[in-house]
Amino acid sequence: MGQALALAQTVLYITAPNPRVGCVIVRDGRVLGQGATQPPGGPHAEICALRDAAARGESVAGATFYVTLEPCSHYGRTPPCVDAVVAAAPGRVVVAMGDPNPQVNGSGLARLRAAGIPVTTGVCFQEALELNAGFAARMSRGTPWTWIKMAASLDGRSALHSGMSQWITGAPARADGHAWRARADVVLTGMGTVSKDDPQLTVRDVAVPRQPRKAVVDGRLQISESARLFDGAEVWLFTAHDDPVKAARLARRNARVIVLPGPEPGRVDLAAMMRWMARNHVNEVHVEAGAGLAGALLSADCVDEIVAYVAPVLLGDALGMVKLPMLSHLDGARRFDFVDVHAVGKDVRLRGRFPDRWQTLQTAATPR
Amino acid sequence: MGQALALAQTVLYITAPNPRVGCVIVRDGRVLGQGATQPPGGPHAEICALRDAAARGESVAGATFYVTLEPCSHYGRTPPCVDAVVAAAPGRVVVAMGDPNPQVNGSGLARLRAAGIPVTTGVCFQEALELNAGFAARMSRGTPWTWIKMAASLDGRSALHSGMSQWITGAPARADGHAWRARADVVLTGMGTVSKDDPQLTVRDVAVPRQPRKAVVDGRLQISESARLFDGAEVWLFTAHDDPVKAARLARRNARVIVLPGPEPGRVDLAAMMRWMARNHVNEVHVEAGAGLAGALLSADCVDEIVAYVAPVLLGDALGMVKLPMLSHLDGARRFDFVDVHAVGKDVRLRGRFPDRWQTLQTAATPR
């Protein structure tokens, strides 16, 4: 299963909106065939592995199939994989996670069992879910898996009062941040960051076959048409301000304006934005924004993980990482779990995850 | 040498102001004797190891002596260890670090070499220096090795505006903090913390043979005689305010007032305070203070390490970890190195160390 997960990792950037899946067919400790899901419309992992075995002239009847996700049992752009698996007559199928779509979870496994094939489930479940948290979130709850990337000093300062934030963390941390950008479907920022830094929001330090889509939360539709992030593919602009004239002008810069007003004037309905993105096939959102949007997303309960780079420096009187309402008691603070702590160059990367949100995914993806 | 270091670790709390030293005598992979430095006035590690070998009926002539610190060559409360080592006629002596006293470094090794004993130096040098950074700092630069213990949210907030700071971090992090208190000679805090929290400043979660001394920076000598920290052994109060009447009253609470006025009124000369402590045999200072004193110590360049516990929570609008002057450019920020990153319960401990200060110790302790 470790090898199947590693195969799934190799297609991290190309399967969206489909899940990243790997499959290895083994007999007597020997690999007969292996594969990973190809870009949408292409074959899924099980089919790739079967074709690989055929190309090697191997017979797979009676072999053990390791697959990181329950084989699909429905017609999409491709026929159901489970039929091909059953036809191959495996001796056993080992599955890491179930199909996270609550309406489908278990039907692939049921088909295998009905064909008399022994099925083992839940092997490397957490690792498989990590690879496809976004797919699982979209399928099970109708919103993308969303993380905020932050960079700050040890005392939580992300910029000086002068606005200077380049560079608190070092080059390896910034490159690692680009790897997180690269795996996401959407890189989201706020109008404050656009006006302050005029970022390109592209992936630069990682070789990727496609750039993630760019998106901006711009409540009052104040963005300048000369912003650098418009260079390239279509940009999504989420706004509360319905201004067809400006929207038309922005369309000429390849921007799509989506009007989703929230309860407060000039504020986007962030939860609706997340649902909109999931409907538009977004699995994973990488947020790279200032304290305002970061805090607003946290307050709106739109954040699943925090990817924070902490630099070995204390800055004292400088700008904070998140704007959040003042608390009167610590019980009011929502705690996450540190799930990964890692040195990255001279900095440290701390990944935090809200446990209730991970629990929901786990429940949805537990094989039935 | 690993075993000798482990022995030195066992006397972490009892050798001060002497260094923590371990010695293991080995022949053909067999331990003939071992020992660690005893409390002041008691035998040093080499003598303990020789006595242990004698008690076992082992002859140590020709054996290899592993010792974490260069054997002493001068008469203190005990005769020089190097004479006893030479008399034992070892086949070889392996030493981790030199004597950090610049006037003494090398003389113990020279005595061994003059006696024709082969000497190997620098084995596990960093680990040995870690154990005795305080001794090395006091000997080589005349100030204690000083760390600040901090606890904060991921966004660097150490307390709510309401003053509430109990408890941002969890019980395991607090217990680990007590282990750092325990190894120090002095636990230092500021008047702000005393008036806000009325702390006891004692070691509670670790079994220790002695409590570290308590000390307070109280520029205006405003401390109340009813403060809880006066319960117990003598407390040092560093002040800029010469008030013999109050000092006499405080003396009845077992407080010793040390007047060290700095350039600004009501401010203690913190560098002079550190020199005063070293003259009074303090090797290691554990600072547990609010943002004011923490920032002042950093600004006065009195800090060697930062021991920061980061909790998995974001607090936003709350109090910061350190008060430091506003910077106009990031180049002005003094960077440390993260030397240890560690999960402690649900929190993460990050240890930072200023590399120039460690370099100074390394230079002083390099065996000659």
Contacts between the chains, C-beta under 8 A, distances in Angstrom:
chain1	res1	chain2	res2	distance
A	152	B	155	7.1
A	152	B	156	7.1
A	153	B	156	7.2
A	153	B	333	7.6
A	154	B	156	6.8
A	154	B	306	7.0
A	154	B	308	5.8
A	154	B	321	7.6
A	154	B	350	6.7
A	154	B	352	6.6
A	155	B	152	7.1
A	155	B	156	3.8
A	155	B	320	6.0
A	155	B	321	4.2
A	155	B	322	5.7
A	156	B	152	7.1
A	156	B	153	7.2
A	156	B	154	6.8
A	156	B	155	3.8
A	156	B	156	2.4
A	156	B	157	6.7
A	156	B	320	7.6
A	156	B	321	7.6
A	157	B	156	6.6
A	160	B	326	7.7
A	160	B	327	5.5
A	160	B	328	7.1
A	160	B	329	7.5
A	160	B	330	6.7
A	161	B	326	6.0
A	162	B	328	5.7
A	162	B	329	7.4
A	164	B	329	6.6
A	164	B	330	5.8
A	166	B	330	7.9
A	167	B	330	7.4
A	168	B	330	6.6
A	295	B	316	6.1
A	298	B	314	6.6
A	306	B	154	7.0
A	306	B	314	7.4
A	308	B	154	5.8
A	310	B	310	7.6
A	310	B	350	7.0
A	311	B	335	7.6
A	312	B	335	5.5
A	312	B	336	4.7
A	312	B	337	5.9
A	312	B	338	5.1
A	312	B	352	5.2
A	313	B	333	4.8
A	313	B	334	7.1
A	313	B	335	4.8
A	313	B	336	7.1
A	314	B	298	6.6
A	314	B	306	7.4
A	314	B	321	7.1
A	314	B	322	5.2
A	314	B	324	6.5
A	314	B	333	7.6
A	314	B	334	8.0
A	315	B	324	6.9
A	315	B	327	6.6
A	315	B	333	5.9
A	316	B	295	6.1
A	316	B	320	7.0
A	316	B	322	5.2
A	316	B	323	6.0
A	316	B	324	2.6
A	316	B	325	7.0
A	316	B	326	7.4
A	316	B	327	7.8
A	317	B	323	7.3
A	317	B	324	6.2
A	317	B	325	6.9
A	317	B	326	4.2
A	317	B	327	7.7
A	318	B	326	7.3
A	318	B	327	7.0
A	320	B	155	6.0
A	320	B	156	7.5
A	320	B	316	7.0
A	321	B	154	7.6
A	321	B	155	4.3
A	321	B	156	7.6
A	321	B	314	7.1
A	322	B	155	5.7
A	322	B	314	5.2
A	322	B	316	5.1
A	323	B	316	6.0
A	323	B	317	7.3
A	324	B	314	6.5
A	324	B	315	6.9
A	324	B	316	2.6
A	324	B	317	6.2
A	325	B	316	7.0
A	325	B	317	6.9
A	326	B	160	7.7
A	326	B	161	6.0
A	326	B	316	7.4
A	326	B	317	4.2
A	326	B	318	7.3
A	327	B	160	5.5
A	327	B	315	6.5
A	327	B	316	7.8
A	327	B	317	7.7
A	327	B	318	7.0
A	328	B	160	7.1
A	328	B	162	5.7
A	329	B	160	7.4
A	329	B	162	7.4
A	329	B	164	6.5
A	330	B	160	6.6
A	330	B	164	5.8
A	330	B	166	7.9
A	330	B	167	7.4
A	330	B	168	6.6
A	333	B	153	7.6
A	333	B	313	4.8
A	333	B	314	7.6
A	333	B	315	5.9
A	334	B	313	7.1
A	335	B	311	7.6
A	335	B	312	5.5
A	335	B	313	4.8
A	335	B	346	7.7
A	336	B	312	4.7
A	336	B	313	7.1
A	337	B	312	5.9
A	337	B	346	6.8
A	338	B	312	5.1
A	338	B	343	6.7
A	338	B	346	7.0
A	338	B	347	7.7
A	338	B	348	5.6
A	341	B	341	5.9
A	341	B	343	6.2
A	341	B	348	5.3
A	343	B	338	6.7
A	343	B	341	6.2
A	346	B	335	7.7
A	346	B	337	6.7
A	346	B	338	7.0
A	347	B	338	7.7
A	348	B	338	5.6
A	348	B	341	5.4
A	348	B	350	6.2
A	350	B	154	6.7
A	350	B	310	7.0
A	350	B	348	6.2
A	352	B	154	6.6
A	352	B	312	5.1
